[in-house]
Amino acid sequence: MLALCLSAGVIAPPAASAATSMPHGMTQGSAVVTPESLDPQEGTMISDAELLATGCGSTCDGKNPATFKIYYSGCSTCYHYCADDATSPETNTDGINLELRYSPRCRTAWARVSSDFYYPTVRSYYTSGAVRTSYSGFAGSYYTLMVNDAGLLARAEASAGPTTWWTGKY
């Protein structure tokens, strides 16, 4: 049947291709992305090997986990968002739904609350316990901007009026 369709011209035979193998996610039409061509507020280029070894580091401090792109392989369609693989290693459900979100791929953390009634903060700590940096307010729907968490600790906090809640550090 296949031979009949091929001979009748109903199905075109597979074309011989001299094209080289493209990295995952890259197509012949993909635009090339270089570190110099990126807006540092919208994305960065980090190889998967470097991301695995060190995360995205302080490059991701103050960036939105749902929109900041981590490009790899040099193509415009080859990227991750840190929110893609996020987990909630620390939570507080004592009168609130507060989460410390963590991206194992990016090694970043951010706070997420269940409603805009609560004002969220993510705080980054050195392992000595000293505060490194923090971000408060909403980057998106109920979550804060990210902090680097590679070799560091982070904690989610939220306040409503005189009450403040927090998670454990991770």
Summary of the structure (lengths in Angstrom):
residues: 170
radius of gyration: 21.9
end to end distance: 61.0
largest distance: 79.1
contacts: 508
relative contact order: 0.16
helix: 15%
strand: 34%
